[in-house]
Amino acid sequence: MRPKTCVVTGASKGIGRGIAERLGADGCDVVVNYRSSEAAAAETVDRVEAAGGSAIAVQADVTNLAEVEAMRDEAHESFGPVDVLVNNAGITQDVRFTEMSHEEWDTVLDVHLDGTFHCTQAFYDDLADAEEGRLVNISSIIGKEGNFGQANYATAKAGIFGFTRTLALELASTGSTANCVAPGFVLTSMVEELPDDIKETIRADTPLGRLGTVEEIADVVTFLASDRSSFITGEVIDVNGGKDL
Ligand code: NAP
């Protein structure tokens, strides 16, 4: 892939770290965004550099527009305009609907939807002006299928589908694209904290018989971020071991 300047939100660990590292292996400049895990973000920077790229860690809570705009300014100062934005930052607050507080609803929607809105607004002009800019949003199989105890998360992840298709239409005249990756279950801290019997049920329900790896998601994101995906826009790419079959 032609080396690009990339921003990956929520890149201190998990899938975001894997995406940052994989982009680094393609020689990209990577802005490693995090909210609170400073030391982990510094480790991601080391891994991106060891892989062959350049990186800086930038703290910004994606729910806070001022912090996101400051991150954009820092990205510009270090690397210049951004070609690739990966909206990956995410959280869960699982509780069955009848017990869900408005705060638990808002908190999850704020990170996934407001966060995606803020970051895309902040970097929209860069993506539109880039030679083949790339917006890649990380949704989830849960946005399609729903899941017990995840009304907030499923709603947020379903919203990402409509957002992506709309941005694909609005960016199209610039030659830039917007796509979405919908992972199945991947062994990160988000899933590790689930009880073992639930993880076993997920494995049993997945035709390929296992959870996904961070690298398997990062490979697809990096393809969408590259010039090789130039005629794909507005799509949701499922990476879930056949779990929705
Ligand atoms: P993870 O290991 O828990 O990592 C989450 C990342 O998001 C961390 O870097 C965290 O930073 C960051 N983050 C959280 N809130 C933030 C905020 N307000 N502002 C900026 N950064 C924030 O999660 P993951 O499993 O890698 O998930 C990454 C994405 O993939 C999420 O969108 C998730 O919904 C999606 N996904 C995951 C799975 C899965 O099975 N793991 C499946 C489908 C989709 P700090 O540590 O600094 O807070």
Residues whose N, C-alpha, C, O or C-beta is under 5 A from the ligand:
A	BS01	NAP	G10 A11 S12 K13 G14 I15 G16 N33 Y34 R35 S36 S37 A60 D61 V62 T63 N88 A89 G90 I91 V111 I138 S139 S140 I141 P183 G184 F185 V186 T188 S189 M190 V191
